[in-house]
Amino acid sequence: MTTPSESKTRTLLALSATGALIGIAFCAGGNQSVGSWITVLSLLSLIWSIHRFGRTGPDEPVALGRSARPGAETNGHSAETG
């Protein structure tokens, strides 16, 4: 489950990336002065949001399969009986 601060950080990441794409589109469309400022500000915001996202800490470990314990049953057979 995501915490509120992680949710805000993910939202900021998405908005910053979208803003950078919009700025690039403005530059490609001919309005380079506005597009360049949008792109620069969006990239700075993207750098900041990546930093904040990295500071939220590690994710919960993902459990793959039924059990990762040694000697646990797999496919109806125990590890001891082979």
C-alpha positions in Angstrom: 0.0 0.0 0.0 1.3 3.4 -0.8 1.6 6.2 1.8 0.2 9.6 1.1 3.7 11.1 0.7 4.6 8.4 -1.9 1.3 9.0 -3.7 2.1 12.8 -3.9 5.6 12.0 -5.2 4.3 9.7 -7.9 1.8 12.4 -8.9 4.6 15.0 -9.1 6.7 12.5 -11.2 3.8 12.0 -13.7 3.0 15.7 -13.9 6.7 16.7 -14.4 7.2 14.1 -17.1 4.0 15.3 -18.8 5.1 18.9 -18.5 8.5 18.1 -20.1 6.7 16.5 -23.1 4.4 19.5 -23.5 7.4 21.8 -23.4 9.1 19.8 -26.1 5.9 19.9 -28.2 5.8 23.7 -27.8 9.4 23.9 -29.0 8.7 21.6 -32.0 5.6 23.6 -32.8 7.4 26.9 -33.2 6.8 28.6 -29.9 10.3 28.0 -28.6 10.5 30.7 -26.0 7.6 29.4 -24.0 8.4 25.8 -24.7 12.0 26.1 -23.5 10.8 27.5 -20.1 8.2 24.8 -19.7 10.8 22.2 -20.5 13.4 23.5 -18.2 11.0 24.0 -15.3 9.5 20.5 -15.8 12.9 18.9 -16.0 13.9 20.6 -12.7 10.7 19.4 -11.1 11.3 15.9 -12.5 14.8 15.8 -11.0 13.3 16.9 -7.6 10.5 14.3 -7.8 13.0 11.5 -8.6 15.0 12.6 -5.6 12.0 12.6 -3.4 10.8 9.2 -4.7 14.2 7.7 -4.0 14.0 9.0 -0.4 10.7 7.3 0.3 12.6 4.1 1.0 12.5 0.5 -0.3 9.3 -1.2 -1.4 7.9 -4.2 0.4 9.5 -7.5 -0.6 7.5 -9.4 -3.2 6.8 -13.0 -2.3 7.2 -15.2 -5.5 5.5 -18.6 -5.5 3.9 -20.3 -2.6 6.7 -20.2 -0.1 10.4 -19.5 -0.2 11.2 -21.5 2.9 13.6 -24.5 2.5 11.7 -27.8 3.0 8.4 -26.3 1.9 6.1 -28.4 -0.2 6.2 -27.8 -3.9 4.0 -29.6 -6.5 2.5 -31.9 -3.9 5.9 -33.4 -2.8 8.0 -32.4 0.1 11.7 -31.6 -0.3 12.7 -34.5 2.0 10.9 -37.3 0.0 12.1 -36.0 -3.4 
